[in-house]
């Protein structure tokens, strides 16, 4: 699979990896290595649990659903359900093997999931597989997939018991609108590698490569319009940030440096924070944005910020209020760990109050699940 994926990636390098390099602030070589090692790691993680009938049964259901054109909400930590306690280790390994920042490695792994499941679903349909025969097929691929990964990764794919994922409904996580077009863009590449794995036929891969070349430009434009290119901004204390054009860091800096007075209505939504589903535990991929915000606040010691946590209206009002407060406090605590004086920060949970979108749709609920910040003094 490694040779075929390399061939596919190289066929769209100028359009695809160049766009991803610009949007994620990574080198093209790192993007290519990250796509290959990330897809192999994800497939290896699924294949490693081929003998777990409960896990494979749920993978079967999810894959079949994706193949039929449905898009079930996987929740915020589906990758954690695949790798269990090894999730952070796998993400770090992809990061080290590819030279990507940790947050970019996490993004590529997340982006691969819908494509992997969709490709599995198409193979299930074309081969008339049952959950049991899918498990048998994956068992035959397990060792080969692990052989594509660096030898030091072997211990990460242990036989530990990982909780079986169920078909999720609504997760308590805002993934960010910028990620969806990125999923589509990277998914074209990942599917090509999986098609080869299933069929050992080059032509489907070549066809997908051609399709990827045609789709890359428009998909990359969607990413750019949502998050924008990464660029450098120098803070007063000579700390240099590498931040997206339309990201919350730039918005916060512009407000701080403007003559606009503080008020009670101007809030800025974090756009790259991830929590474990239904919990206040921040995922490691959130670290880059938290570090950027911490650097901004340390460069402007007179700036005070209030953090607000919000949820959608799913579940009980009391539980939502508590979760929103716990998440806002987690962000505050992490910023303090990164060197922001606690006196600059306050927080409050608002639960399902103050929605910014329609809770009757999944898109609207995703927008309502958020952490925001408001400048209270500058």
Order of alpha helices (4+ residues) and beta strands (2+ residues): alpha-alpha-alpha-alpha-alpha-alpha-alpha-alpha-alpha-alpha-beta-beta-alpha-beta-alpha-beta-alpha-beta-alpha-beta
